[in-house]
Amino acid sequence: MNSALTFSFFTQLLTGFLARRSDFAQPVEESSGETHIMLRVAAGDDGALQLLFDRWKLPLLSFFYRALGSHADAEDLTLEVFVRLHRSAADYRPTARFSTFLFHIANNLLRNEYRRRRRKPAQPVAPESFDYVPAEPGSGQALAELEEVFQRALLRLPEKYRTPLLLLQQQQLDYPEAAAVLRISENSLRVLIHRGRRLLKTEMETIT
């Protein structure tokens, strides 16, 4: 593997993860309309639930896929989020951003899935599904290697580090939002992010 490219990759990783994103991973720019839509869902408006599904399905699919490395599991859990969203609509109170409420549901489902597959080893995923490494002309093979190494390293991280990284860096939640999703303090979250980034770098160096 090209050592100069690897160093460049780590530098970008530790200063804000990687900038390029595919449509699959684009975070949603939240609007105030979600609260009104949730009130419609609570009133039994299936069309309102469809609006939320169309708006948030891709960010949720990406979140679960990066956490689990399985498209099938990501699809199942994404659908389950909306099932639970529908069930809890009547109890929804707009005391926090809608994304905080949504990803709290997603995080609970993810933790349940981690417990279910605790004894099963994580499987590497296809490099072509990776959407974070910036392309560089003439570096196709090295880039593919980095993509695979990154995903394998990400799946090796303990859940307590992987999920905060995904919420902040992939879904672009801010620290208060991500801390609310995880039910921890902002200071605790910053510690997890710092340790997670260092551990991710170490895992990548171990794999390579």
MDTraj code that builds the backbone (N, CA, C; nanometers):
import mdtraj as md
import numpy as np

residues = "MET ASN SER ALA LEU THR PHE SER PHE PHE THR GLN LEU LEU THR GLY PHE LEU ALA ARG ARG SER ASP PHE ALA GLN PRO VAL GLU GLU SER SER GLY GLU THR HIS ILE MET LEU ARG VAL ALA ALA GLY ASP ASP GLY ALA LEU GLN LEU LEU PHE ASP ARG TRP LYS LEU PRO LEU LEU SER PHE PHE TYR ARG ALA LEU GLY SER HIS ALA ASP ALA GLU ASP LEU THR LEU GLU VAL PHE VAL ARG LEU HIS ARG SER ALA ALA ASP TYR ARG PRO THR ALA ARG PHE SER THR PHE LEU PHE HIS ILE ALA ASN ASN LEU LEU ARG ASN GLU TYR ARG ARG ARG ARG ARG LYS PRO ALA GLN PRO VAL ALA PRO GLU SER PHE ASP TYR VAL PRO ALA GLU PRO GLY SER GLY GLN ALA LEU ALA GLU LEU GLU GLU VAL PHE GLN ARG ALA LEU LEU ARG LEU PRO GLU LYS TYR ARG THR PRO LEU LEU LEU LEU GLN GLN GLN GLN LEU ASP TYR PRO GLU ALA ALA ALA VAL LEU ARG ILE SER GLU ASN SER LEU ARG VAL LEU ILE HIS ARG GLY ARG ARG LEU LEU LYS THR GLU MET GLU THR ILE THR".split()
xyz = np.array([
    [0.0841, -0.1199, 0.0000],
    [0.0000, 0.0000, 0.0000],
    [0.0874, 0.1246, 0.0000],
    [0.0442, 0.2283, -0.0725],
    [0.1184, 0.3511, -0.0827],
    [0.1205, 0.4220, 0.0524],
    [0.2399, 0.4376, 0.1119],
    [0.2485, 0.4932, 0.2470],
    [0.2083, 0.6396, 0.2508],
    [0.2403, 0.7150, 0.1418],
    [0.2026, 0.8562, 0.1391],
    [0.0516, 0.8718, 0.1385],
    [-0.0161, 0.7863, 0.0621],
    [-0.1620, 0.7916, 0.0584],
    [-0.2203, 0.7552, 0.1941],
    [-0.1611, 0.6552, 0.2588],
    [-0.2091, 0.6143, 0.3899],
    [-0.1973, 0.7283, 0.4901],
    [-0.0843, 0.7970, 0.4884],
    [-0.0652, 0.9088, 0.5817],
    [-0.1675, 1.0174, 0.5550],
    [-0.1896, 1.0477, 0.4270],
    [-0.2889, 1.1489, 0.3913],
    [-0.4271, 1.1079, 0.4393],
    [-0.4579, 0.9809, 0.4240],
    [-0.5885, 0.9296, 0.4670],
    [-0.6080, 0.9472, 0.6161],
    [-0.5058, 0.9083, 0.6948],
    [-0.5171, 0.9204, 0.8393],
    [-0.5321, 1.0663, 0.8809],
    [-0.4612, 1.1554, 0.8143],
    [-0.4707, 1.2975, 0.8477],
    [-0.6124, 1.3480, 0.8295],
    [-0.6740, 1.3138, 0.7156],
    [-0.8111, 1.3555, 0.6904],
    [-0.9076, 1.2907, 0.7880],
    [-0.8809, 1.1651, 0.8186],
    [-0.9679, 1.0911, 0.9105],
    [-0.9729, 1.1579, 1.0467],
    [-0.8578, 1.1960, 1.0998],
    [-0.8498, 1.2484, 1.2356],
    [-0.8879, 1.3957, 1.2453],
    [-0.9024, 1.4645, 1.1342],
    [-0.9412, 1.6062, 1.1383],
    [-1.0840, 1.6286, 1.0915],
    [-1.1632, 1.5242, 1.0879],
    [-1.3027, 1.5451, 1.0545],
    [-1.3624, 1.4338, 0.9716],
    [-1.2998, 1.3169, 0.9710],
    [-1.3355, 1.2032, 0.8863],
    [-1.3149, 1.2433, 0.7414],
    [-1.3902, 1.1848, 0.6515],
    [-1.3640, 1.2057, 0.5111],
    [-1.4795, 1.2777, 0.4462],
    [-1.4468, 1.3734, 0.3619],
    [-1.5473, 1.4703, 0.3176],
    [-1.6427, 1.4169, 0.2118],
    [-1.5961, 1.3361, 0.1190],
    [-1.6830, 1.2975, 0.0079],
    [-1.7868, 1.1978, 0.0535],
    [-1.9129, 1.2183, 0.0083],
    [-2.0220, 1.1296, 0.0444],
    [-2.1035, 1.0993, -0.0799],
    [-2.1538, 0.9765, -0.0884],
    [-2.2458, 0.9425, -0.1964],
    [-2.3862, 0.9827, -0.1554],
    [-2.4809, 0.9756, -0.2485],
    [-2.6197, 1.0077, -0.2159],
    [-2.6730, 0.9170, -0.1058],
    [-2.6212, 0.7931, -0.1003],
    [-2.6670, 0.6972, -0.0003],
    [-2.6420, 0.7474, 0.1404],
    [-2.5352, 0.8251, 0.1574],
    [-2.4962, 0.8647, 0.2926],
    [-2.5234, 1.0108, 0.3246],
    [-2.5846, 1.0846, 0.2326],
    [-2.6051, 1.2264, 0.2575],
    [-2.6952, 1.2498, 0.3783],
    [-2.6495, 1.3305, 0.4750],
    [-2.7360, 1.3628, 0.5883],
    [-2.8499, 1.4528, 0.5449],
    [-2.9610, 1.4438, 0.6151],
    [-3.0781, 1.5243, 0.5836],
    [-3.0663, 1.6604, 0.6505],
    [-3.1015, 1.7652, 0.5764],
    [-3.1089, 1.8986, 0.6353],
    [-3.2470, 1.9129, 0.6979],
    [-3.2510, 1.9032, 0.8281],
    [-3.3788, 1.8982, 0.8982],
    [-3.4510, 2.0323, 0.8931],
    [-3.5836, 2.0256, 0.8811],
    [-3.6666, 2.1459, 0.8826],
    [-3.7640, 2.1379, 0.9996],
    [-3.8313, 2.2501, 1.0269],
    [-3.9277, 2.2526, 1.1369],
    [-4.0543, 2.1755, 1.1026],
    [-4.0681, 2.1351, 0.9760],
    [-4.1885, 2.0663, 0.9335],
    [-4.2052, 1.9279, 0.9922],
    [-4.0953, 1.8663, 1.0406],
    [-4.1046, 1.7315, 1.0948],
    [-4.2014, 1.7228, 1.2128],
    [-4.2020, 1.8254, 1.2967],
    [-4.2928, 1.8249, 1.4120],
    [-4.4386, 1.8197, 1.3665],
    [-4.4725, 1.9021, 1.2679],
    [-4.6087, 1.9023, 1.2155],
    [-4.6427, 1.7679, 1.1525],
    [-4.5456, 1.7105, 1.0804],
    [-4.5694, 1.5809, 1.0161],
    [-4.5934, 1.4733, 1.1212],
    [-4.5172, 1.4773, 1.2313],
    [-4.5363, 1.3791, 1.3376],
    [-4.6751, 1.3908, 1.4009],
    [-4.7255, 1.5109, 1.4113],
    [-4.8609, 1.5297, 1.4636],
    [-4.9638, 1.4675, 1.3692],
    [-4.9362, 1.4754, 1.2406],
    [-5.0240, 1.4115, 1.1428],
    [-5.0160, 1.2595, 1.1527],
    [-4.8945, 1.2088, 1.1757],
    [-4.8775, 1.0638, 1.1944],
    [-4.9579, 1.0183, 1.3161],
    [-4.9488, 1.0939, 1.4248],
    [-5.0213, 1.0603, 1.5478],
    [-5.1716, 1.0588, 1.5246],
    [-5.2168, 1.1397, 1.4291],
    [-5.3600, 1.1459, 1.3991],
    [-5.4029, 1.0368, 1.3017],
    [-5.3069, 0.9510, 1.2636],
    [-5.3406, 0.8395, 1.1766],
    [-5.3213, 0.8648, 1.0283],
    [-5.2464, 0.9691, 0.9935],
    [-5.2220, 1.0034, 0.8532],
    [-5.1058, 0.9201, 0.7993],
    [-5.1363, 0.8139, 0.7242],
    [-5.0318, 0.7284, 0.6692],
    [-4.9470, 0.8014, 0.5655],
    [-5.0061, 0.8982, 0.4984],
    [-4.9291, 0.9763, 0.4025],
    [-4.8183, 1.0553, 0.4699],
    [-4.8425, 1.0998, 0.5920],
    [-4.7397, 1.1725, 0.6669],
    [-4.6249, 1.0802, 0.7039],
    [-4.6578, 0.9575, 0.7426],
    [-4.5528, 0.8609, 0.7736],
    [-4.4688, 0.8324, 0.6487],
    [-4.5336, 0.8273, 0.5331],
    [-4.4615, 0.8048, 0.4085],
    [-4.3651, 0.9201, 0.3795],
    [-4.4072, 1.0423, 0.4103],
    [-4.3186, 1.1571, 0.3923],
    [-4.1920, 1.1428, 0.4760],
    [-4.2092, 1.1030, 0.6017],
    [-4.0922, 1.0841, 0.6889],
    [-4.0051, 0.9701, 0.6393],
    [-4.0687, 0.8636, 0.5926],
    [-3.9926, 0.7496, 0.5397],
    [-3.9082, 0.7917, 0.4196],
    [-3.9690, 0.8645, 0.3269],
    [-3.8966, 0.9071, 0.2075],
    [-3.7811, 1.0007, 0.2425],
    [-3.7986, 1.0795, 0.3459],
    [-3.6967, 1.1784, 0.3832],
    [-3.5809, 1.1174, 0.4622],
    [-3.6097, 1.0173, 0.5459],
    [-3.5084, 0.9682, 0.6396],
    [-3.4604, 0.8258, 0.6129],
    [-3.5167, 0.7568, 0.5158],
    [-3.4787, 0.6168, 0.4959],
    [-3.3309, 0.6017, 0.4576],
    [-3.2787, 0.6887, 0.3711],
    [-3.1396, 0.6743, 0.3287],
    [-3.0397, 0.7031, 0.4409],
    [-3.0571, 0.8101, 0.5188],
    [-2.9662, 0.8283, 0.6323],
    [-2.9695, 0.7111, 0.7300],
    [-3.0873, 0.6548, 0.7543],
    [-3.0964, 0.5406, 0.8453],
    [-3.0314, 0.4167, 0.7857],
    [-3.0560, 0.3909, 0.6587],
    [-2.9915, 0.2771, 0.5925],
    [-2.8399, 0.2879, 0.6019],
    [-2.7882, 0.4068, 0.5766],
    [-2.6442, 0.4281, 0.5821],
    [-2.5900, 0.4089, 0.7236],
    [-2.6618, 0.4628, 0.8220],
    [-2.6203, 0.4493, 0.9621],
    [-2.6106, 0.3025, 1.0021],
    [-2.7141, 0.2250, 0.9727],
    [-2.7142, 0.0836, 1.0106],
    [-2.6117, 0.0039, 0.9300],
    [-2.5991, 0.0361, 0.8029],
    [-2.5041, -0.0393, 0.7202],
    [-2.3610, -0.0184, 0.7663],
    [-2.3255, 0.1070, 0.7962],
    [-2.1887, 0.1337, 0.8419],
    [-2.1631, 0.0700, 0.9782],
    [-2.2650, 0.0593, 1.0584],
    [-2.2482, 0.0009, 1.1914],
    [-2.2406, -0.1510, 1.1866],
    [-2.3105, -0.2131, 1.0908],
    [-2.3255, -0.3587, 1.0908],
    [-2.2612, -0.4285, 0.9717],
    [-2.2387, -0.3562, 0.8626],
    [-2.1775, -0.4174, 0.7451],
    [-2.2691, -0.5111, 0.6693],
    [-2.3988, -0.4966, 0.6852],
    [-2.4949, -0.5854, 0.6199],
    [-2.6094, -0.5037, 0.5628],
    [-2.6291, -0.5116, 0.4315],
    [-2.7401, -0.4403, 0.3693],
    [-2.8743, -0.4954, 0.4167],
    [-2.8828, -0.6280, 0.4277],
    [-3.0099, -0.6910, 0.4680],
    [-3.0497, -0.6460, 0.6084],
    [-2.9549, -0.6494, 0.7020],
    [-2.9854, -0.6060, 0.8384],
    [-3.0183, -0.4572, 0.8431],
    [-2.9471, -0.3785, 0.7611],
    [-2.9738, -0.2342, 0.7573],
    [-3.1163, -0.2070, 0.7101],
    [-3.1604, -0.2813, 0.6089],
    [-3.2973, -0.2630, 0.5590],
    [-3.4006, -0.3038, 0.6637],
    [-3.3762, -0.4171, 0.7293],
    [-3.4705, -0.4642, 0.8312],
    [-3.4832, -0.3642, 0.9459],
    [-3.3696, -0.3138, 0.9924],
    [-3.3725, -0.2224, 1.1066],
    [-3.4306, -0.0864, 1.0682],
    [-3.4052, -0.0432, 0.9457],
    [-3.4639, 0.0829, 0.9000],
    [-3.6167, 0.0747, 0.9003],
    [-3.6699, -0.0352, 0.8492],
    [-3.8151, -0.0543, 0.8507],
    [-3.8686, -0.0591, 0.9942],
    [-3.7932, -0.1248, 1.0834],
    [-3.8372, -0.1347, 1.2223],
    [-3.8389, 0.0020, 1.2901],
    [-3.7462, 0.0907, 1.2516],
    [-3.7481, 0.2266, 1.3063],
    [-3.8818, 0.2930, 1.2775],
    [-3.9298, 0.2781, 1.1552],
    [-4.0552, 0.3448, 1.1188],
    [-4.1764, 0.2758, 1.1806],
    [-4.1667, 0.1462, 1.2044],
    [-4.2721, 0.0776, 1.2786],
    [-4.2815, 0.1365, 1.4193],
    [-4.1677, 0.1521, 1.4841],
    [-4.1666, 0.2056, 1.6207],
    [-4.2014, 0.3544, 1.6237],
    [-4.1610, 0.4244, 1.5184],
    [-4.1962, 0.5653, 1.5091],
    [-4.3481, 0.5812, 1.5031],
    [-4.4118, 0.4962, 1.4266],
    [-4.5572, 0.5000, 1.4138],
    [-4.6233, 0.4688, 1.5480],
    [-4.5701, 0.3690, 1.6187],
    [-4.6270, 0.3299, 1.7473],
    [-4.6135, 0.4403, 1.8514],
    [-4.5030, 0.5140, 1.8452],
    [-4.4752, 0.6143, 1.9490],
    [-4.5199, 0.7547, 1.9089],
    [-4.5828, 0.7685, 1.7928],
    [-4.6187, 0.9023, 1.7434],
    [-4.7078, 0.9777, 1.8404],
    [-4.8019, 0.9074, 1.9030],
    [-4.8950, 0.9736, 1.9950],
    [-4.8237, 1.0292, 2.1179],
    [-4.7075, 0.9711, 2.1518],
    [-4.6327, 1.0150, 2.2701],
    [-4.5227, 1.1154, 2.2360],
    [-4.5072, 1.1467, 2.1080],
    [-4.3997, 1.2365, 2.0656],
    [-4.4245, 1.3779, 2.1170],
    [-4.3190, 1.4361, 2.1767],
    [-4.3236, 1.5744, 2.2211],
    [-4.2020, 1.6467, 2.1632],
    [-4.2224, 1.7595, 2.0966],
    [-4.1104, 1.8288, 2.0305],
    [-4.0200, 1.9034, 2.1278],
    [-3.9675, 1.8317, 2.2258],
    [-3.8757, 1.8933, 2.3221],
    [-3.7322, 1.8904, 2.2719],
    [-3.7074, 1.8156, 2.1642],
    [-3.5749, 1.8085, 2.1027],
    [-3.5949, 1.8002, 1.9524],
    [-3.4868, 1.8110, 1.8782],
    [-3.4959, 1.7984, 1.7329],
    [-3.5512, 1.6611, 1.6947],
    [-3.6200, 1.6552, 1.5845],
    [-3.6771, 1.5285, 1.5391],
    [-3.5678, 1.4253, 1.5143],
    [-3.4539, 1.4674, 1.4593],
    [-3.3444, 1.3730, 1.4318],
    [-3.2947, 1.3079, 1.5599],
    [-3.2958, 1.3824, 1.6710],
    [-3.2559, 1.3250, 1.7999],
    [-3.3520, 1.2144, 1.8405],
    [-3.4806, 1.2412, 1.8274],
    [-3.5835, 1.1422, 1.8596],
    [-3.5698, 1.0191, 1.7695],
    [-3.5510, 1.0418, 1.6390],
    [-3.5428, 0.9326, 1.5422],
    [-3.4207, 0.8450, 1.5674],
    [-3.3053, 0.9063, 1.5869],
    [-3.1835, 0.8277, 1.6033],
    [-3.1724, 0.7661, 1.7423],
    [-3.2504, 0.8157, 1.8373],
    [-3.2580, 0.7451, 1.9655],
    [-3.3264, 0.6100, 1.9451],
    [-3.4318, 0.6081, 1.8652],
    [-3.4964, 0.4812, 1.8306],
    [-3.3983, 0.3916, 1.7558],
    [-3.3282, 0.4495, 1.6578],
    [-3.2329, 0.3716, 1.5783],
    [-3.1213, 0.3148, 1.6651],
    [-3.0722, 0.3946, 1.7582],
    [-2.9632, 0.3480, 1.8437],
    [-3.0083, 0.2343, 1.9345],
    [-3.1300, 0.2409, 1.9857],
    [-3.1822, 0.1309, 2.0677],
    [-3.1909, 0.0013, 1.9871],
    [-3.2378, 0.0120, 1.8638],
    [-3.2454, -0.1067, 1.7782],
    [-3.1065, -0.1601, 1.7469],
    [-3.0122, -0.0699, 1.7236],
    [-2.8754, -0.1118, 1.6947],
    [-2.8149, -0.1850, 1.8133],
    [-2.8370, -0.1354, 1.9326],
    [-2.7838, -0.2016, 2.0521],
    [-2.8455, -0.3403, 2.0692],
    [-2.9743, -0.3525, 2.0383],
    [-3.0380, -0.4849, 2.0445],
    [-2.9746, -0.5803, 1.9438],
    [-2.9444, -0.5280, 1.8250],
    [-2.8820, -0.6116, 1.7218],
    [-2.7405, -0.6524, 1.7620],
    [-2.6668, -0.5614, 1.8228],
    [-2.5328, -0.5968, 1.8719],
    [-2.5412, -0.7108, 1.9736],
    [-2.6381, -0.7026, 2.0618],
    [-2.6531, -0.8089, 2.1613],
    [-2.6894, -0.9414, 2.0949],
    [-2.7728, -0.9342, 1.9930],
    [-2.8159, -1.0564, 1.9242],
    [-2.7011, -1.1282, 1.8550],
    [-2.6111, -1.0496, 1.7964],
    [-2.5023, -1.1111, 1.7193],
    [-2.3686, -1.1074, 1.7933],
    [-2.3752, -1.0932, 1.9265],
    [-2.2541, -1.0748, 2.0063],
    [-2.1440, -1.1760, 1.9753],
    [-2.1817, -1.2999, 1.9571],
    [-2.0810, -1.4041, 1.9382],
    [-2.0461, -1.4283, 1.7914],
    [-2.1023, -1.3479, 1.7030],
    [-2.0742, -1.3654, 1.5607],
    [-1.9691, -1.2649, 1.5163],
    [-1.8633, -1.3091, 1.4453],
    [-1.7602, -1.2151, 1.4004],
    [-1.8134, -1.1225, 1.2921],
    [-1.7636, -0.9980, 1.2918],
    [-1.8018, -0.9031, 1.1872],
    [-1.7401, -0.9435, 1.0551],
    [-1.8158, -0.9302, 0.9478],
    [-1.7688, -0.9669, 0.8149],
    [-1.7294, -0.8416, 0.7365],
    [-1.6132, -0.8451, 0.6680],
    [-1.5767, -0.7316, 0.5834],
    [-1.6817, -0.7111, 0.4738],
    [-1.6974, -0.5881, 0.4306],
    [-1.7941, -0.5585, 0.3258],
    [-1.7219, -0.5221, 0.1975],
    [-1.7953, -0.5248, 0.0882],
    [-1.7362, -0.4961, -0.0419],
    [-1.6858, -0.3520, -0.0476],
    [-1.5620, -0.3315, -0.0956],
    [-1.5068, -0.1961, -0.1017],
    [-1.5888, -0.1011, -0.1875],
    [-1.6574, -0.1537, -0.2904],
    [-1.7320, -0.0641, -0.3782],
    [-1.8486, 0.0033, -0.3077],
    [-1.8846, -0.0481, -0.1901],
    [-1.9937, 0.0128, -0.1149],
    [-1.9458, 0.1272, -0.0272],
    [-1.8165, 0.1472, -0.0194],
    [-1.7573, 0.2480, 0.0690],
    [-1.7775, 0.3873, 0.0113],
    [-1.8060, 0.4857, 0.0944],
    [-1.8388, 0.6175, 0.0401],
    [-1.7670, 0.7326, 0.1084],
    [-1.6513, 0.7082, 0.1693],
    [-1.5872, 0.8144, 0.2451],
    [-1.4516, 0.8599, 0.1916],
    [-1.3787, 0.7758, 0.1231],
    [-1.2424, 0.8104, 0.0845],
    [-1.2432, 0.8977, -0.0399],
    [-1.1772, 1.0121, -0.0380],
    [-1.1737, 1.0983, -0.1562],
    [-1.0934, 1.0349, -0.2679],
    [-1.1452, 1.0450, -0.3889],
    [-1.0776, 0.9841, -0.5025],
    [-0.9543, 1.0646, -0.5409],
    [-0.8488, 0.9957, -0.5811],
    [-0.7283, 1.0592, -0.6308],
    [-0.6925, 0.9940, -0.7630],
    [-0.6679, 1.0729, -0.8674],
    [-0.6365, 1.0159, -0.9983],
    [-0.5191, 0.9216, -0.9916],
    [-0.5335, 0.8050, -1.0569],
    [-0.4231, 0.7111, -1.0658],
    [-0.3998, 0.6293, -0.9412],
    [-0.4893, 0.6358, -0.8440],
    [-0.4661, 0.5633, -0.7196],
    [-0.5746, 0.4588, -0.6956],
    [-0.6292, 0.4038, -0.8032],
    [-0.7424, 0.3134, -0.7919],
    [-0.7191, 0.1949, -0.7015],
    [-0.6085, 0.1235, -0.7207],
    [-0.5839, 0.0041, -0.6401],
    [-0.5588, 0.0395, -0.4947],
    [-0.4757, 0.1425, -0.4720],
    [-0.4477, 0.1836, -0.3340],
    [-0.5745, 0.2335, -0.2665],
    [-0.6579, 0.3037, -0.3422],
    [-0.7822, 0.3547, -0.2870],
    [-0.8748, 0.2408, -0.2465],
    [-0.8846, 0.1384, -0.3316],
    [-0.9696, 0.0239, -0.3000],
    [-0.9207, -0.0457, -0.1731],
    [-0.7882, -0.0550, -0.1581],
    [-0.7322, -0.1171, -0.0380],
    [-0.7690, -0.0367, 0.0862],
    [-0.7581, 0.0949, 0.0762],
    [-0.7915, 0.1803, 0.1898],
    [-0.9391, 0.1695, 0.2261],
    [-1.0232, 0.1619, 0.1239],
    [-1.1663, 0.1495, 0.1491],
    [-1.1968, 0.0236, 0.2294],
    [-1.1370, -0.0876, 0.1870],
    [-1.1621, -0.2143, 0.2557],
    [-1.1058, -0.2118, 0.3968],
    [-0.9858, -0.1573, 0.4110],
    [-0.9226, -0.1498, 0.5427],
    [-1.0059, -0.0646, 0.6377],
    [-1.0559, 0.0486, 0.5873],
    [-1.1349, 0.1373, 0.6732],
    [-1.2608, 0.0686, 0.7231],
    [-1.3337, 0.0022, 0.6326],
    [-1.4577, -0.0620, 0.6747],
    [-1.4304, -0.1756, 0.7726],
    [-1.3256, -0.2538, 0.7484],
    [-1.2915, -0.3622, 0.8403],
    [-1.2543, -0.3066, 0.9773],
    [-1.1767, -0.1977, 0.9767],
    [-1.1379, -0.1360, 1.1039],
    [-1.2589, -0.0805, 1.1770],
    [-1.3510, -0.0185, 1.1025],
    [-1.4711, 0.0370, 1.1634],
    [-1.5535, -0.0715, 1.2315],
    [-1.5650, -0.1864, 1.1660],
    [-1.6436, -0.2954, 1.2231],
    [-1.5745, -0.3607, 1.3427],
    [-1.4440, -0.3404, 1.3566],
    [-1.3721, -0.3936, 1.4724],
    [-1.3884, -0.3061, 1.5963],
    [-1.4275, -0.1821, 1.5773],
    [-1.4414, -0.0932, 1.6925],
    [-1.5507, -0.1417, 1.7857],
    [-1.5305, -0.1300, 1.9165],
    [-1.6411, -0.1566, 2.0092],
    [-1.7580, -0.0653, 1.9792],
    [-1.8764, -0.1143, 2.0034],
    [-1.9985, -0.0392, 1.9728],
    [-1.9984, 0.0982, 2.0393],
    [-1.9431, 0.1093, 2.1590],
    [-1.9490, 0.2369, 2.2308],
    [-1.8680, 0.3458, 2.1618],
    [-1.7733, 0.3076, 2.0729],
    [-1.6988, 0.4054, 1.9954],
    [-1.7560, 0.4204, 1.8541],
    [-1.7984, 0.3094, 1.7956],
    [-1.8448, 0.3118, 1.6569],
    [-1.9700, 0.3984, 1.6395],
    [-2.0685, 0.3782, 1.7263],
    [-2.1944, 0.4512, 1.7113],
    [-2.1779, 0.6024, 1.7271],
    [-2.1044, 0.6519, 1.8279],
    [-2.0843, 0.7974, 1.8355],
    [-2.0156, 0.8544, 1.7120],
    [-1.9161, 0.7828, 1.6597],
    [-1.8485, 0.8301, 1.5386],
    [-1.9461, 0.8413, 1.4222],
    [-2.0318, 0.7418, 1.4067],
    [-2.1275, 0.7439, 1.2971],
    [-2.2276, 0.8578, 1.3127],
    [-2.2736, 0.8807, 1.4341],
    [-2.3712, 0.9875, 1.4561],
    [-2.3116, 1.1249, 1.4254],
    [-2.1885, 1.1477, 1.4689],
    [-2.1274, 1.2785, 1.4490],
    [-2.0728, 1.2960, 1.3079],
    [-1.9996, 1.1984, 1.2605],
    [-1.9257, 1.2173, 1.1364],
    [-2.0065, 1.1795, 1.0132],
    [-2.0891, 1.0787, 1.0238],
    [-2.1673, 1.0367, 0.9081],
    [-2.3005, 1.1111, 0.9018],
    [-2.3751, 1.1099, 1.0127],
    [-2.5064, 1.1742, 1.0147],
    [-2.4980, 1.3231, 1.0446],
    [-2.3809, 1.3700, 1.0831],
    [-2.3556, 1.5116, 1.1086],
    [-2.4472, 1.5707, 1.2165],
    [-2.4802, 1.4900, 1.3166],
    [-2.5450, 1.5464, 1.4345],
    [-2.4405, 1.6282, 1.5103],
    [-2.4834, 1.7313, 1.5795],
    [-2.3884, 1.8048, 1.6612],
    [-2.3716, 1.7336, 1.7955],
    [-2.2787, 1.7822, 1.8774],
    [-2.2500, 1.7142, 2.0033],
    [-2.3708, 1.7066, 2.0960],
    [-2.4471, 1.8157, 2.1135],
    [-2.5655, 1.8048, 2.2004],
    [-2.6669, 1.7020, 2.1500],
    [-2.6903, 1.6992, 2.0187],
    [-2.7851, 1.6029, 1.9625],
    [-2.7372, 1.4596, 1.9836],
    [-2.6112, 1.4338, 1.9471],
    [-2.5584, 1.2981, 1.9588],
    [-2.5566, 1.2526, 2.1043],
    [-2.5218, 1.3432, 2.1952],
    [-2.5216, 1.3088, 2.3373],
    [-2.6624, 1.2745, 2.3843],
    [-2.7624, 1.3479, 2.3332],
    [-2.9014, 1.3195, 2.3699],
    [-2.9458, 1.1835, 2.3166],
    [-2.9053, 1.1512, 2.1948],
    [-2.9390, 1.0205, 2.1375],
    [-2.8820, 0.9082, 2.2235],
    [-2.7569, 0.9256, 2.2660],
    [-2.6868, 0.8211, 2.3405],
    [-2.7153, 0.8260, 2.4908],
    [-2.7831, 0.9329, 2.5354],
    [-2.8146, 0.9512, 2.6774],
    [-2.6874, 0.9592, 2.7629],
    [-2.5917, 1.0370, 2.7128],
    [-2.4684, 1.0605, 2.7876],
    [-2.4396, 1.2106, 2.7848],
    [-2.3434, 1.2550, 2.8663],
    [-2.3079, 1.3964, 2.8675],
    [-2.2218, 1.4294, 2.7460],
    [-2.2167, 1.5596, 2.7122],
    [-2.1322, 1.6017, 2.6001],
    [-1.9842, 1.5733, 2.6284],
    [-1.9415, 1.5922, 2.7523],
    [-1.8014, 1.5641, 2.7860],
    [-1.7688, 1.4165, 2.7665],
    [-1.8617, 1.3293, 2.8072],
    [-1.8401, 1.1855, 2.7878],
    [-1.8341, 1.1523, 2.6391],
    [-1.9187, 1.2188, 2.5612],
    [-1.9191, 1.1953, 2.4167],
    [-1.7867, 1.2374, 2.3546],
    [-1.7349, 1.3512, 2.3958],
    [-1.6079, 1.3978, 2.3403],
    [-1.4950, 1.3008, 2.3723],
    [-1.4983, 1.2423, 2.4900],
    [-1.3977, 1.1418, 2.5263],
    [-1.4096, 1.0190, 2.4364],
    [-1.5345, 0.9737, 2.4136],
    [-1.5563, 0.8569, 2.3279],
    [-1.5108, 0.8840, 2.1847],
    [-1.5384, 1.0029, 2.1342],
    [-1.4979, 1.0375, 1.9976],
    [-1.3456, 1.0388, 1.9870],
    [-1.2807, 1.1005, 2.0836],
    [-1.1346, 1.1071, 2.0827],
    [-1.0733, 0.9676, 2.0865],
    [-1.1209, 0.8844, 2.1771],
    [-1.0667, 0.7489, 2.1889],
    [-1.1026, 0.6646, 2.0669],
    [-1.2241, 0.6853, 2.0145],
    [-1.2667, 0.6095, 1.8977],
    [-1.1820, 0.6391, 1.7768],
    [-1.1494, 0.7646, 1.7540],
    [-1.0652, 0.8016, 1.6406],
    [-0.9257, 0.7406, 1.6539],
    [-0.8703, 0.7468, 1.7734],
    [-0.7381, 0.6890, 1.7940],
    [-0.7401, 0.5380, 1.7749],
    [-0.8443, 0.4740, 1.8261],
    [-0.8547, 0.3295, 1.8122],
    [-0.8761, 0.2898, 1.6663],
    [-0.9541, 0.3683, 1.5939],
    [-0.9767, 0.3397, 1.4531],
    [-0.8456, 0.3462, 1.3750],
    [-0.7666, 0.4456, 1.4009],
    [-0.6362, 0.4581, 1.3354],
    [-0.5483, 0.3384, 1.3693],
    [-0.5484, 0.2974, 1.4963],
    [-0.4681, 0.1830, 1.5372],
    [-0.5133, 0.0549, 1.4683],
    [-0.6449, 0.0372, 1.4601],
    [-0.6984, -0.0817, 1.3932],
    [-0.6590, -0.0847, 1.2465],
    [-0.6630, 0.0305, 1.1810],
    [-0.6243, 0.0348, 1.0405],
    [-0.4773, 0.0018, 1.0227],
    [-0.3946, 0.0512, 1.1115],
    [-0.2505, 0.0204, 1.1043],
    [-0.2271, -0.1283, 1.1296],
    [-0.3042, -0.1889, 1.2186],
    [-0.2912, -0.3323, 1.2472],
    [-0.3289, -0.4153, 1.1253],
    [-0.4386, -0.3760, 1.0596],
    [-0.4845, -0.4498, 0.9424],
    [-0.3856, -0.4395, 0.8276],
    [-0.3285, -0.3216, 0.8074],
    [-0.2368, -0.3039, 0.6964],
    [-0.0991, -0.3591, 0.7265],
])
top = md.Topology()
chain = top.add_chain()
for i, resn in enumerate(residues, 1):
    res = top.add_residue(resn, chain, resSeq=i)
    for name in ("N", "CA", "C"):
        top.add_atom(name, md.element.get_by_symbol(name[0]), res)
traj = md.Trajectory(xyz[None], top)
